[in-house]
Amino acid sequence: MRRFAFTDPGFQEAFAAFVAERRDTPEDVDAVVRDVLAAVRSEGLDALLRFTRDFDRVDVTEETIRVSAAEIAEGAAACPAEVREAIAFAAARIRAYHERQRPADQRFTDEAGVELGWRWTPLDAVGIYVPGGRAAYPSTVLMNAVPAAAAGVGRIAMVTPPGRLQPAVLAAAQAAGVTEIWRVGGAQAVAALAYGAGPIRPVDKIVGPGNAFVTAAKRRVYGVVGIDALAGPSEIVVVADGANDPDWIAADLLSQAEHDPAAQSILITDDAAFAERVVRAVEAQLATLATGEDAAASWRDHGAIVMAPLDEAPGLVDFIAPEHVEFAVEAPERLADRVRHAGAIFLGRHAPEAVGDYVAGSNHVLPTSRAARFSSGLSLFDFLKRTSFVKCDPAAFAALAPATIALAEAEGLPAHARSASIRLEPPGG
């Protein structure tokens, strides 16, 4: 865990170098992914089943690759009642939040008499990647599928690595409106969603997090299908004053550190004594945390304490452009309103990032690795597309034609110019 002081000589350079450090695993996966995608594209189901056997050590067939409706119902029913209730609670809040994002269609006539506008329509089919292995992630299902369903997507196809499907994941899929579930993971699952393979029909967009192979595959199929983003390790910045309970802040820092040894947790504070209490609280909580090994590696290798006046925090946050930032201070808007680059902002001492991961209603699929400088979290807009339209009567066309002809001729496109000028000629001329 590194320490920085805003007033130290060389702070800017040292902190910039820290922020720029790579935290993703430098795996050379692209060549493998390229071959997997090419094989599934050309061989379809045969390649998909072969890679599932080779990579996941599981034999599935054309008959067993799809999770049946009976399996989904039985698995969801096996989910503990309190978890099912929490899933329903979260799904309702996520749906309500995203439905408020629905944009309006527009149609208007401008001063030239031209009718213009746009309309929004949902995607036909979306694929959702849900990781397996380290843990069950019902929240991943909810955060990706509920906005798609709210947007009106008719087909929501979920893929997840073969193995035991956790009851909570099946319950979340049922609550979120997932229409089909397939036992396939890795780059081969991305290929199946992009190109189709046997009973798996291609989709229009692929969303959801995955490992380095999944991320590389999403990057390669972009253009054939849409994708949400290229996710990196999780990260949080907590801006806190000395009036906080250090145990609360330590827990917030560890809530992201436990995701992955490559995750990052940064505390910005103006109180040195409070910073030391937080460090001791982190150490104490790590000793009893079930995910302590990963969290300790994250905190040790990528964590930081930054001593700085709180008025400098918004500028530091903007430079980091983190996935999550908490302002655990009095009147948090005073600082937060100055932040331009963050995936999600949590305001006040009672708004820990964990509520955003599950039940606040906002989406937890957020830009990482400084991508908040130029991108946003997942939203209803990711599952909608906008189509524009233009309508001209003769008078409106006459107002647009001269400039159309001039620009077409300037670009050396005579057919474009003729398409406009011909309409100005007398009939039969």
N, C-alpha and C positions, 0 to 999 in steps of 0.2 A: 504494500500500500504506500503510494507516494504522497508527499506533502509539498504543498506550494504556498507561498505567501505573495500576495499581490504587490506588496511593497518591496520585495526583493529585487535587486538588480538582475536583469536577465529573465524575469518572470515570463514575459510574453513569449520569448523564444523557447524556454523550457516547457511551458504549458502547451504551446503549439505542437511541439515535438511529441508530447505525451498524447494529445488528442489524435495526432496523425498515425499513431502506432497501429499496425494491423492486429486485429483480434480474431479474424476468421482463420480456420485451419488451412494452411497453404497446401491443399491436396491437388495433385495433378489429375483431375477427374474428367477434363473436357474430352480427351480422346476416347475414353471409355463410353461416355455419354453419347458422343457422336455416333459410335458404332451401334449402341443400343437403339437409338432413335432410327437409324437407317434400317436396321433389321426389322423392327416392329412395323415400320412404314411399308417395307417390301413384303414381309412374310406374315404380318398380321398376328393372329392368335397363336400360331405355332411358336413364333419368337417370344411372345408375351409369356406363354406358359414355360418355355425353356429358361428364360431369364429369372422367372419366379422360382423355379427349381434350383438354378445355379446360385442365385444371390441370396434368396431367403430360406433355402433348404426346405421348401414346402411344395408338395405336389398338389396342384389344383387342376381341374379339368374344365372344359367348356360348360359342363353341367354344374360344377361346384364353385365356379369363380364368382358368381353373383350370390349375395346374401339374400336369402328368401324372405318374403314378407313374414312368414311364420317365425323365422329365426329372429327377425328384428323385433317382432311383438313379444316373443318369449324372453329375449335378452333385456328389452326395456322393462318388462314386468319384474325381472330379477333385480332391478336397480332399487336400492333402499328408498323407502317412501320419502324421507327427508331430502334425499338428493334429487328425486323426481320433482319434489315441490320447489327446490331451489332452481332447478333447470327451467321449470315453468315460469317462475318468478323472473329469472334472468331473460328468458325468451320474450316475455311480454314487454319488459322494459327496453330491450334492444329493438324490438319491432316498433314500439311507440317512438323512440328516438329517431330511427331511420325513416319512418313514414313522414316525420316532420320535414325531412330534407327534400321531399318530392317537389321538383320544379314545375312551374306552370308553362303550358304551351302558350305561344304568342302569335297573334296575327294582327297586322296593322297596315294602314295605307299611308305612305309618306307624302311629302309635298309635291312630288312629281306624279302622283297618282299610281305609283307602283305598290302592289300588294306584296308584303314580305312577312316572313315569320318562321317559326320552327315548331316542331313537335317532338316529344320524347316518347320513345318506345322501349320496352324491355328487351334484353337479349333472349334468344330462343332457348339456349342451353348453356349451362355453366358446370364446370368440373371443380370439385373441392378436394384438395389434398389434405388428409388428416394424418399426421405422423403417428407411428406406433413405436414400440420399443421402450423408451425410458419411462413413459407414464401414459395414462389415459388422459385425453384432452377433450372433454365435452365442450369446454368453452371455445375451442377452435371451431368445432362444428357450428355452434350458435353464432359466433361472430362472422362467419363466412356465409352460412346458409340463410340465416334469418333476413339479412338485408337483400339477398337475392330473391327470396320469396316475397318480401315486401315490395320489391320493384316489379314483381309480376313475371319473373322468369318461370317458364313452364316446366323445364326439366333441370333438376339439380342432381348431378351424378357425383357421388362421393367415392373416392378411392382411399384405401388404407392398407398398409402391409398385412399380409396374411398372418394368421395366428388367432388367439382368442380375442374376440371382440368384447371390449369391456361393456358391461350393462349401461354404465353412465353415458358412454359414447352412443350406444344405440338409442337410449332414451332421448338424448339431445338431438339425434338425427330425426327421430320421430316428431319431436316438438318443433323442430326448425323447418320442416317441410321438405326434407331430402326425399327424392323420388326413387333413387336406386343406389345401392352400395355394392362395391366390387372389391374382392380380396386381391389387391395388387398394389404394390408400392414401388418406390424408387423411380429412376429415370424411365423404366418401362411403363409405369403407370401414366406418367406425363405423356409419353408417346402414344399410348392407347387413347387418351383423352383428345390429343391433338389430331391424330390421323384415323382413329378408329381401329379396332382389333376384334374380330369375331363379333360377339354379342354387344361389345362396348361401342356405341356410336360416338362419332366425334362431337365435340362441344365447340362453343364460340369463344369461351374464355376460361382460363384456369387460375384459380386463386388458392391460397393456403400455403403455410410454411412447410419446409422440409430440409433435409440435410444438403450437403454440398452437391450431391448427384442430382437431387431434385431441383435445386437452384440452377445448376448448369443446364439441365434439360429445359427448364422454363425459359432461360435466356435463349436457347437455340430454337425453340418452337415459336418464339414471339414473331408475329407477322403471319404465321399460319393461323394462330389463335391469339387473342389478347391474353395478357397476364396482369396480375395485380402489382407486384413489386418483386425485387430480389432481396429477400430478407437476410439480414445479418444477425450477429449476436445481440441480445437484449441489452438495454442500458437505461439508467435512471440518474438524474441529478436531483438532489434534495437541497433546497435553499432553506436554511433554518437559523433562527436566532436562539439565544441562550435561554429563552423562556420555555423551550420544549422539554418534554421528558426524553432523556437520551435513549431510553429503551425503545420508545416509539420510533425514533429516527433510525436507530440501529436495525430494527425490524424492517423498516421501509427499504433501507439499503440492501439488506439480505434478501428481500423479496425478489429482487432481480438477480442478485448474485447466485441464487440457488438454481436458476435456470440452466446455467452452463458455465464451465470454467472460463469461457471466453466472454461472458457477460461483464458489464461494467457498472459500477456504482460510485458516484462522486458526491461528496458533501461540500457545500459552500456555506461558510459561516463566518461571522465576525467576532466570535467569542472563543478564544483559545482554550479556556478551561472547559467549556461545553464540548468542544471537539474532542478533548481527551476523554471526557465521560462517554461520549459516543463510541470511541475506539474501544474502551473497556467493555461497553455493553455489547458491541459486536463480538468481541472475543468470548464473552460469557455465553451469548446465544449460540455461537458456533459450536460450543462444547456439547450442546444437547440437540442440535438441529439434525434431523434425519438426512437432510441433503447437505450436511455440513462439509463434506469433502469437496464437492463442486463449489459451494459457496466460498469456502476458505481459499480455494485456488483463484477464484475470480477476484476476491477482495485483495489477496496478496499480489497478484500479477497485474490487475487492471484497475483496482480501486484507487481513490485519491481523496485527500482532505485539502480543500483550498481555503486559505484564510484571506478574506477580502471584505471590504466594506459592503454592506448589503446593497447600497445604491449601484455598486459595480456588477452585481449579480446578473441583471438582464443582459448586459454586454457579454459576459462570460457564457451565459446560457446560449445566446445567439451564436457565439463562436463554436460551441460544442454541437449545436443543433441536435439535441438529444431526442430519443424516442419518447421518454417521459420526463417531466420536471414537476416537482412538488415545491410550492411556496408555503412552508410551514412557518408563517410569520403573521403578525397582526396586520390587518388591512392588506392582504396579499395582492389585491388588484393593483395597488400602487406600483408594485414591481412587475407583476405579470403582464400588465397592459403594455409594457415596453418591450416585451419579447415578441419577436417575429418568426423565429425558427425553432419550432418544437412540435413533435407529433401530437402530444396531449399535455395539457397543463392542469394540475390539481391544486386547488386553492384552499388554504387554511390548514389547521392542525388536524381536522377530522375528515380529511379527504385523501387518504392514502391511495397510492396507485393501485393497490390490490382490488379496491372496489371497481376501478375501471377495467381491470382484467375480467371481471365476472358480471357484475349486476348493475353498475351505474346506468348503463344503456348506451353510452358512447362505445365506439369500436376499439378493440385492443389490437387490431392489425394496423401497425403504425410504421412509418419510415424509420430505418435504423442507419447506422454508419454515416451520419451527417446528411442523409437524404432529406431530412426535414427542411433543408435549405431550398428544395425545389419540388417537393412532393407532399402529398397529404395521406392521411390514413384511409383505410377502406371505408366506403360509404355507399349509399344508395346509387350515387352517380356511377359507380363502377359497374353497375348492372343495367344501366340505361344508355341509350345512344340518342343523339339529337340529329334530326333531319330538317334541313332548311327548305323553304319553298319560295318561289317567285311567281307572280302573276302580273301581266301587263295587258292593258287594253291598247288600242292604236295610239291614243294620245300619250300614254305613259311610255310606250315603246319609242315613240318619236323623241321624247325627252332624253332617253338613254342612248339612242342609236349613234349620234355623232361622236360621242366620246368612246363608245365601243369600237367604232370603225377606226378612229385615230389610234387607239392603243393597239388594236390588232395589226394595223399596218406598221406601227413602230416596232412591233415584235416579229415582223416578217411572217405573219400568218394570214395569208390572203383569203383562205376559206373562211376563217373566222370573220374577217371584215365583210366578205360577201354574204355570209349568213345574216348579217345585220342590214347591209345596204340593199340587198334584194327586196327586203320588206318595205323599203322606202320608195321603190319604183312603182309606177302605175300598173294596175293589173294588166297582164299580157305584155308588159314592156320588157 
